[in-house]
């Protein structure tokens, strides 16, 4: 390793080793030392070693010949690769160097159990492949070897040979492949036609693709044979006729081979598609059956997708462009076929045709839109309708004018026609499809500007409708608006347009509805239902998360004064019958207070660097509302909004003061009074906000929560609160809305609080023990499994005790926790197999269906434990699992069949 050895010493050392030392008679460690000496000298004395010429290559061949230890082979293979890649002189020893390495191919090595060196079979395979595929000089020796191993009965040998061939094609040229092409094609074809292994088939297709690409790369001179042309002729000759066979047995293997070759280059694509696409079009016309047409169209689809790979091609170079009319005719006919499966393939083909630049003419595009509209609105099968919507969404950004001018107005008209006769209800399914299609097609800014007004107008009509119009209509529109919002997030122009258009409109309609509730209680309340407000929350949130800070600041300067001061001037149609005061008291303002959910959706989704005006006042109002409101929905949303703002609030005195104020409000509320549940809800959300950002006060609040587990009234709710603390929240306090979420917060919470939960359980009275078990199971259920496995020995006895708890939530949560542990920690779980079997079989008869299903899944997972441990229980379990086979619920029967089948096979040969 010394870098200052005198010149010539490295050569002297190696000559001495080559001449005087019989390396293969040494111990493994000493052989490894010899390889290390050579490696080090090759790194620091390359020019000196190259001065030895072929003597160095021959000397190393003698050193390596006969090596068997995998640790040494990894180093030796690397040396051989360096010899080749760094252009050491191989001279007449190319074949000898190939022989000394290829004798290990294919690698047959199984690491011993508990191998401390960690060498895997895959390491040796990749290292040897790097040698064999490092030079074209090995081709004449390697290719016959690969052909021989491809014909082997061993699947591993086939796979290794095919993967090595694929690697070699990256550096080979026509000269190396010419002699062996017929044999290689014969082997590849036979494997694809005959193999039952998907892996072998996939590797064969990859090798054929690589071969075709290799031949495509070679530069032709005037006096050389065009090997690619003759090779593709062989492929076409052997595969083409199978596409015409009436029984269609070898249709798919032939199509896959042709597509693998065609995907290699523009030239191969042109040659094969010219021959195959007209034939497929002819076959489609000849076969009247939908099933056969579907197969043919799926093959055609494969060739159409290859066209996308090469981008825009002139018409005289593209076989598909030259066949535009018959291809469109076939695809359009598939979309009008009664067979749903054929329709679905036709829709996929249509999407591909639309993505080919210049393929569809203006008249074709009008037909495309008409076909998609027909399927969306009038096709009975929902699969075809949904696929047509997705296709429209894919094609709309490519052809925005035709979709905004032809499809969107038609969808709007269909939606509007439902409301022409007052009180008349059109089919809900058609309304749903129109709304979904308007959302699906909103994938371009110009289209968004057409669809969003239609959706908002429909929402206004819902608001003005009769009592029969329920909250489900609002939810449907909001789901479509939410999808549009998500699609707008990646485009700044679309995002700001959507935000400006939708957020003020939703707020205006909600404020209007709330004020009508205050002044005219008998009017429609659809927008004020919890279900409807909950559906509006993700719309406003998605419209706000991706705003740039300047625009977000502009928007927040309007929304916060709306809620704090009743400033409605920025809202459209803002002539309201009374003032908007959501934070004021009084029963008549209850409807206005419910709109705090929309405030939460907006302010909790803003980037952290956006300054919220009057934030301290807003926090105080939210705090007061969350602790005093009698409506659980309003109190919870106020608490979540408070927590979301606290999570993002910069650290400092202001935050400390507002948190102290919150603690001062919560503690008396938890102790006594009519608002204990509201105080607990606030405690949970504030604790979560602080746990996520590692705030020091979080430990104090968690201790407060642990203390409530012993409370007879609030204990069960507090126990369920541990799930809230550990789970991802869908609307606030997650990374998508820019919350301050530290990595590994769950692990930290586990480390700090599980010992306290265990201690509390042992010290608790019998009437509240279940609360501690429930809290513990919630924490463990959300913990990353690798962390849980390391803590399993200390917690398993408590988990087993939790299975005896009568609380179904505890049982279900514990079973969900144990199932993956049976798969990931079988050795530890084996120590408790008797208890586990008893508990699972007992819970398989639980009155709760969810518990029965979870218990049966655990009984199924038990079969991953060592067979010798399970065999004494086999007969007992099979008998016990016969009962749930007759369960009245299909999902339970399904799990019972799966579990019982695995227990029947336990101990069978080959398992």
N, C-alpha and C positions, 0 to 999 in steps of 0.2 A: 504493500500500500504506500510505500515511501515514494514521494514525488521527486526527490533529488538524487535518485540513483544515477551513478555514472553511466554515460552512454555505453551500450553494449552489454551491460549486466543483465538486463531483462532477457535478451536473446540467449545469453549464457545459461541463465537459470532454466529457461524452457528447453533448451537443447539437452541439458543434463537430465531433466525430467523425462523428456521423450526417449532418450537413449538408455538411461540407467534404471528407471523406475517402471515396474510392471504395475500400473495404477490399479487395475481391476483385482489385484490380489490384496489390496489394502482394505482396511476397515472403512465403513461408510463415512465416518467423520473425516478421515484422512483423504478419501477420494473427493469429498466436498471441498477440502482445503486446496487440492490441486485445481479444481474448477474455479475456485475463488482467485487463485494466483493468476490463472489465465484471464479471467474476467477483468481483474484489476490492471493487468498489463495492457489488455486491449483498450482499456479506457485511458491510460496515461502514456503508452508507448506504441501507439498505432503504427507510426511510420517505421520504427525499428522492426516491429513484427512483420510488417509487409515486406521488409527487406529480405526476410527468410524465403519469400516466394511460396511455392507449393509445399516446401518442407514443413511449414507451420500447419497447413491444412492436413497433410498426411499424418503429422505427429499427433494432432488433436483427434483424428479418426481412430488412431491406435489407443489413445487415452480413453475415449468414450466407448469403444467397442465392448459390448457385453454388460453395460451398466443396467442395473435393475431397480435401484432405489428411487422412488418417486421424488424425494427431496433433491437428489442429485440430477435427475432427469430434467426437472424444471430449469436448473441452471445450465445444463448441457444444451438443451434446446435453444435457450437464449443465445448461447455462444455460437451455435450453428447459424442462427438467423443473423447475428452480427457479422459473421464471416461473409455471408452472402450480400447483405444489405450494404455493408461498408466496403465492398469490392476487394476483399482479399483474393489472392490468386488461387483458383480451384484447380486449374490445369487439367491433367488427365484424371483427376480424382472426383469428378462430379458424380459418377455412378456410385463410387465407394461412399461418398458423403450421403447420397440419397439412401443407400442400403443401410448405413449405420443408424439412420433415423427412421426410415419407413418400416423397419422391422417391428416397430411398436404400434403400427397402424393396423386396425383401429384399436384405440386404447381400451384395455380390459382391466380396470382397476376398481376395486371396492375398498374404500378406506376402512381400517379396523375401527371397531367401536371405541369411543372415548379417545380418538386419535389426538394427541396433544399438538401435532403439527398443523392440523386443519387443512391438509391438502385434499382437494376434492377431485373426482374424476374429470369434472368439467375443466378444471385448471390445466390438467395434462392435455386434454383434447385441444383446447384453444392454443396452448403453447406449441404443440406438435403441428397443428394446422398452420400456424404462423410460419413455421419452417417450410413445410411442404408447398405452401402457396407463395413463397417468397421469390421464386425465380422461374422463368420459362425454361431454364436449362434442365429442370427436373421433368418436364412434360412427357418426354418419350418413355420415361420409366414410371411416372405417377399415373398417367391416364389408364394404362392397362390394369394397374392395381385397383384403381377406383371402379372400373367396369367390373372387375372380378368381385369386388366387395358389394357392389350394387346387386349382384345376383345372389348374394348370401341369404340364408334363411333368417339371420339375426337382424331384427329391426334396428338395433343400435348401430350395427355395421352399415346398414343402408343409409341411415340418417347421417352418420359421420361422413360417409363417402359423398353423399349429395351436397352436404354443406361445404365440404372441402372443394368439390368441383365448382360450386358457386364462387368460392373465394378465389380460386385459380383463374376463373374467367376474367377477373378484374385486371390481370397482368398479361394474360395470354393474347396471342394474335392468331390470324388465320393459319400461319405456318405450323404452329404447335398443334392446332386442333384438326387440321385437314385429314390426317390419316385415320383419326378415331371418331369422326363425326357420325358415320353410319352406326357404329356400335353404341355410341353414347345415346343417339336418338332411339335406337331399338330398346335399350334398357329403360330409358325414361318413359317411352310409350307403354311398354309392358307393365311397368309399375303403376302408372296412372290407370290403365285399363283394368288391372287385376287386384290392386291392393285393397285391403279392408281398413287400412290405417289412414286417418286424415292427416297425421303428421308426415307420413311418407309422401302422400300425395302433394301436400303443400311444399315440401322440399323439392320434389321432382319439378313442380311448376316453377319454383324459384330458380332451379338450375337451368331449365329450358329458357327462361327469361334472360338469365345471365349469358348463356351460350349465344342467343340471338343478338344480345347487346354487344357482345364481344365481336361477333362477325360483322355487325353493323359499323363498328368503330374502325375496322381495318381499311386502310387506304388502298384502293385498287390501282394497279398499274396495267398498262395496255396488254401485257402478255400473260396476265395471271387469270386463273379461273375465278368467276364470281361465286365464292363458296356460299355466301348468304342466299343467293338466288337458288342454288341447287338444294341447300338445306331446307329452305322454306317450301320448295317443291315437294320434297320428301314428306314434310309435315302435312302439307295440304293433301297430298296423295293418300296418306294413311288415315287422315281424319275426316276429310270432306264428305266422303260417301256415307259415313255413319250418321251425318245430319239428315240424310234422306231415308233412313231405314224406317219402315212402318212401325216396328215395335219400339223404336227409340231407346233401345237398351244402352247404347254407348254414346248417346247424344251429349250428355253432360261431360263425361270425361274428354270427349273430342273437343267440345266447345272450350273447356278449360285449357287444354293444350294450345289451341289456336289463339286464345286470348292471352296466354302467357307469352307466346312468341310475338304476338302483335303489339304487346305493350312495351317491347324492348326499344323501339326507335320509330321515327316517323316513316322510314322506309319499310320496315316490317309491317307497320300498321296499315300503310297504303296497300301493300301487296296482298295481305291476308283479307282485309275488308273488301277489296275489289272482288275477291273470289267468293267470299262467304256471305256478305250481306245480301246480294241478289238471290242467292240460294235460299236464305232464311225467309226472305219476303215471298218467294215462290212457295215454300213449304207452308207458310202461314195461310196462304190462300187455299192450298190443297187440303189442309186438315180442318174440318168443320168443328171438331169437338173443342170445347172451351179449355179443357185440361191440357190438350196437346198445344193449342194456340198459346196458352200461358207459358209452357216450357219454351216454345220457339221465341216468344217475345222477350222472355228473360234472357235468353242467349243474345238476342239482338241488342237488348239493353246493355249487356256487357261490352259489346263492340262500340256502341254509341258512347259509353263512358270513356272508352279509350281515346275517342276523338277530343275530349276535353283536355287530355294530357298535353296535347301538342298545340293548343291555342288555335288562332285563326289560320286557316290554310286556304289557299286559292282553290277555286272550284275544280280546275283541271287536275289538282293534286289530291283531292278528297273524294274518295269513293262514296261517302255518305252524302256529301253535298250534291253530287251528281244524281243521287237517288232520292232527292228531297220529296217529291210528290208521292211515290209509293210508300216511303217510310211514314210520312204524315198520315197517309190513308190508313195504314195498318194500325198506327197508334190511336187515331181517332175512332176506328172501329172497335178497338179494345175498350175504349171508354164508354161506348154505348152498349157493350155486351151485357147480358143479364148476369153473368158470373161475376161475383164480387172480387174473387181472387184475380181474375183477368183484368178487371177494372183497376185494381191496385197496382198491378204491374204497368198498365197503360199510363197511369198517373205518374209513376216513377220515370217512365220513358219520356213522357211529355216534359217533365222537369229537366231532364238531361238535354232534350232537344232545344228547349228554351235557353239553356246555358251555352249552347254552341253559337258563337258570334256569327250573325248573318244567315243563320239557317232558316229561321221562320220568316216568311213574308208578312206584310201588314195584314193581308186577308187571313193567313194562317193564324196570326196572333188574335184576331177577332174570334176565330173559331175556338182557339184555346180558351179564351176568357168565357165564351158561351158554354163550352163543355164543363169547365170548372164551376161556373154558376149553377148549371143544371144539377151537377153532383152535390154541390153544397146545399142547395135549397130543396131539391126534390128527390134525391136518392134515399130510399128507405133505410139502407144499411148505414149505420153510423161510421163504420170503418172507412168506407169510400168517401163519405162527406168530410170526415176529419182529414183524410189524406189529401183531398182536393184543397182544403184550407191551407194545409202546410205547403202544398205545391204553389198556391197563389202567393203565399208569403215569400217563397224562394224566388219566384219570377218577378214579383212586383218591383224590387229595386233595379232590375235589369230593364224593365219596360214600364216605368212609372206612369207615362202619359196614357197608355192604353188601359192600365188598371184604374187610374184615377178618373179617366173619362168614360169607361165602359162598365167596370165592375162595381165601383163604389156607389155611383148613382142608383144602380139596380138594387143593390143591397139596402140602400136608404129608402127606396120606394117600397120594398117589401116590408121593411120595418114600420114605415109610416102607415101602410095600408091596414095594419092591425088596429089602428086607432080611429079609422074613419067613422065607424058607427059607435057613438058613445055608449059605454057599458057593454059593448060586445067584445068578447075575449077571443083572439085568434089562437091557434094551436101554440102552446108554450114551446114545443120543440122547434117550430119554425122561427119563433122569436129568438130562441137561444142560438140557433144556427146563424141567423143574421148578425147577432152581436159578436159571436165568436169569429165569424168570417171578417167582419170589419176590423177586429183586432188583429187577426192573422195577417191581413194584407197591409197593415200599417208598418211597412218596413222601409219606407223612404220618406224624406221630409215633406215632399209635395203631396204624398198620399195622406200623411198624418194630418196635414192641414185641411184635408177633405173629410176624413173619418171622425176626427175628434168633435167637430161641431155637430155631426149627426148623433154621436153617442150622448153628448151633453143635452141635445134637444130631446132625445128619447127619455133621458133622466128627468127633465122638466115635466114631460108629459106624465111620467109615473107619479111625480109629486102632486100634480094637479088632478090625478085620477080619483076614482071613487074608492070607497073602503075596500072593494073587492081587490084593488091593486095592493098587494101586500109587500112586505119587505123583501121577499124573494126576487121581485123585479129589480129592486135597487141593487141587490147583491149581484144579479146577473150583469147589469150594466157596469158595475164597479169592477167585476172580474175582467171584463173586456178592457176597461180603462187601465187596469193594473198591467195587463199584458202589453198594451201600447206603451205605457210608461217604461217598462223594462226594455222594450225594443228601442226606445228613444235615448236611453242612457249613454250610448256610445257616441252619439252625434250631438255636439254642443248646440247647434242651431235648433235641432228637433227638441232637445231637452228644454231649452229656454222657452220655445214656443209652447210646448206642452204645459210647462209650469205656469206660465202667464195665463194660459187659456183655462186650464182645468182647476187649479187650486182656488182662485177667487170665485169661480163658478160654484164649486162644491160648497165652499164656505157660505156663499150667498144663499144657496138653496137651503142649507142646514139652518142658517140664522133665520131665514124666512119661515121655515117650518116650526122652529122653536118659538118664534114670536106669535105665530098663529095658535100654537098650543096654549100660550099664555092668554091670548085674547079671544080665540074661537076654539075651544077644546074639542068641538065635534068634527073638525076637518081632518083630512087624512094625516096619519102620523107615521107613514111608512119610513120617512127619512130619519125619524127619531128612535126607531127600534134598535135595540142593542145589536142585532144581527146586521142591520144596514150600516150603522156607524162603524162596526168592526170591519165591514167590507170597504168602507171609505178610507180607513187608516192606512192600509198598504198602498193605496193609490197616491195619497198625499206624500207618504214617506218615499216611495219610488220616484216621485216627481221632484223631490228635494235633495236626495243624497248626492247626486252628481252635478249639482250646480257649482259654477266657479264662485269663489268667495265674494267677488264684487256683486254679482247678481243675487247671491243668497242674502247678502247684507241689505240689498235694495228690497227684497221681498219681506225679510223679517221686520223691517222698519214699518211695514203695513200691518202684518198679522198680529204682532204682540200688542200694539195699541188697540186693535180691534177687541181683544179679550180683556185688556186692562181698563180701557177708557171708552169702549163702545164706538170707536172710530170706524165708521162703515163706509166712508167716502170712496175707498178704492174698490169696493165691491160692485159688480154689475147689478143693475136694477135695484138700487139701494134705497128705495122709498119704503121704509119699514114702518109698521103701525106703532111701534113703541121702541124704547131704547134697549140696547143689548148689554146686559149686566150679568155675565155668567158667574162672577165671584160674589155677587150680593146674596143676602139671605132671602128667605120667603119661599113658600111652597109654589107660588105661581111661576117662579123662575127655575123650577126643577128641570124643565126641558132645556133651558139655556145652559145650565150647568153640565148637562150631558155632552155638550159640544167640546168640553175640555179634551175629549178623546182626539178631536181633530187638531187641537193645539199641540197635543203630545206628538201626534204623527209628524207635524211640521218641525217644531223646535228640536225634537230629539233626533232628527235625521240630518241636521245641518253639520257641515264640517266643523271641527273643533276650533278652527281659527276665525270663525264668524262670531262677531260680538253681538250678543243679544241685548237689545235696549231694555232698560229697567229690570235687569235680571234679578236683583235682590228683592224688589217688590213682587215680581212674578213668583219667585220661590216662596215668599211668605204667604201669598194668596193660595198657592197650590198646597202648601203645608196645612193651612187652616181648613181648606176644603176637604183634604184627604182625611182629616181627623174628625170632622164634624158632620159630614154629609151622611144622610140616612140611606141614600141609594148606593148599593154595593158597586154598581158599574161605574158611577161617577167617582166614588171614593178611590176605587182601584186605579182608574185612569189618571186621577190627580196624583196618586202616590207614584205611579210609573213615570209620569212626566217629571215630577220632583226628582226622582232617582236618576232619570236620564240626564237632567241638567247638572245634578251634583257630580255624577261620574265624570263629566267633561270639564267641570269648573276648575280653573287653575288653583293649585295649592296656595295657601296663604291665610291671612287673618280673616278675610271675608268668608272663605269656605268654612273655617273653624267656627265662626260665629253662627252661620246658618245651620251647621250640623248640631251645635250645642242647643240651638233653638228647637231643632227637630227632636233631640233626645228629651228635652224638657217637656215637649208636648206629648211624646210617646209614653214615657214612664208612668205619669198619672193615668193616662188613658188605658194602659195595660192593666193597671192595678184594679180599677173598678169603674163602674159607669156603663152607660148604654152603648158606648162606641168602642168596646174592647176589640172586636173583630177588625174594625177599621184601623185601630192603632197597630194591631198585629200585621195587617197587610202593608202598612207603611214601613214597619220595622223590617219586614222581609225584603221589600224592594230597595230600601236604603242600604241594608246590609249587603245585598247583591251588588249594588253600585260601588260600594267601597271594597268589597272582596275582590272584584274584578281589577281594581287599580292598586291593590295592596296598600290601602289607606290604613294608618295605625288604629283608627277608631273601629275598624271592622271586627277586631277580636273582642272588643267590649260588647258590641251589638250581637255578635254570635253567642257570647256567653249568656246574654239576656235571652236569646232564643232557646238555648239549651235549658235554661231555667224554666221556661214555659212548658217544656215537655212533661213536667210533673203536675201541670195545671189540669184539673179535671175537665174544664170547659174548653180551653184553648189548646190543650195538649195535642189532640189529633190533627188540628189545622197546622200547628207549629211543626209537627213531624212531616206533614206533606210539604211544608215550606222548604225543607232541605232539598227536595227535588227542584223547586224553583231556583234555589241558589246555585245548583250544579248544572242545570240544563241550559241550553241555548234558548234565549227568548226570541220570539219571532218578530216583535215590533219595536222593542227598545233594547238597549244594552247589548248590542252585538256589533261585530266589526263592520258589517255592511252599513250601519248608520253612524260610523266613525266613533263608536264608544271606545273608552280607554280599557282595553282588555289585555292583561299581561299573560305571557305564555306560562303554562304550568300552574295556573291559579287553582285548578282542581287538586293537583298533587299537594300544593301547599295547604289548602283547606283540609284535605284528608289528614295530613301529618299533624296539623294543629288541633283538630277537633274530634277525630275518631277515638283517640284514647279517652277523651272526656265523655263521649257517648257511651263507650263500654263501661266506664266507671259509673256513670249515671244509671245505666241499666242494672248493674249489680246492686246499687243502693236504693233503687226505686221500689215502690210498693207494687203489689201484684196487679192493681187496677190500671197502672200507667206504664208498666213494662213494655207493652206493645208499642207505645209512642217512640221509645228509644230504638226498638228494633226497626220500626218503620223508617225513622230518620237515618239509621245506619244503612239500611238496604238501599235507600235513595242515593246516599253518598257513594256507596260501592257500585251501584248500577251505572253511574256516570263517570266512574274512574277509568282511565286507560287500562286495558287488560294486563299489559306487562307489569304495571305498578301493582295491580291487584294480586297478581300471581306471587310476587315477592312477599306480600303481607299475608298470604293465604293461611300459612300454618297457625298464626296467632288469632285469626278471625273465623276460621272454619267452624269451630264448635259453636260460636254465636250464630252463625248463619244456619246451622242445623237446628238450633233452638228456635230460630225465627220461623222455620217451616211448621213448627207445632203451634204457632200463634193462630188464633181464630180470625184475625183480621185478614180479609182477602187481599187487600192492597199489599200487606206485608208478605203474604205467601207468594203473590204474583211477582213482586219486585225481587224477592229472594231467588225464586226459580229462574228468573231472567238473568240474575247475576251468576247462578251456579252453572247454567248450561254451557257458556263458553269456557268456564274453568275446567269442566270435565274434559274438554278437547285440548286445552292448553297446559294443564297441570295434572296429567293422569296419575303420576306417581304419588303425589300428595293426596289426591282424592281417593286413591285405592285404599288408603289406610282406614277410610270411613265407609267402605262400600256397603257394609251390612245396614248401617243407618240410612244411607242414601237410598238403597233399594226399598226399604220399608217405607220411608217418607214419600218417595215418588209414587209408589203403588197406592198408597193411601190417598194422596191428593188427586190421583187419576179418577177418583170417584167424588170429587168435590162438587157441591151444588153450582159453583160458578164455572161457566164454560171456559173462560179465559184461563182459569187455574188448571182445569183438566188438560187443556191443550199444552200449557207450559210444562206440566208434570210429565206428559207423554213425550214431549220433546227432550226433556231431561233423561227420561228412561231410555230414549233412543241414543242420546249422547253418552250414556253409560257404556255403550258397546265399544267406545274408543279406549276404555281402560284395558290393562293387560288381560288376555283371555284366561290365563290361569286363575286370576282373581275372580272372574265372573262365572266360570263354569259351574261352581256349586249352586248358583242362584238361577241358572238357565231355566230349569223346569218350572220353578215357582213363578218367575216373571212371565213366561209364556202363558201359564194358566191364568195369571191375574190380568194379562192384557187381552184375554178373550172377551171380557165383559165390555170394555169400551168399544169393541168392534160393533156392538149393537146400540151404541149411543144414539140418541135422537138427533144429535147435531152432526151434519156431514163433515165439518172441519175437524171435529173430535175423532170421528171414524177414520178420516184420512191419516191423522197423526198416529192413531193406534195401529193401523196397517203397516205404516213405515217402521215403527218401533218394533212391532212383533216380528216382522220379516227379518230385521237385523239380528234379533235375539235367536231366531231359528237358525240363522247361518253361523252363529257363534261357534267357533271351533272347527268349522268345516275346512277341508283341505284347500289350500291356496288363499285362505283369509288371514 
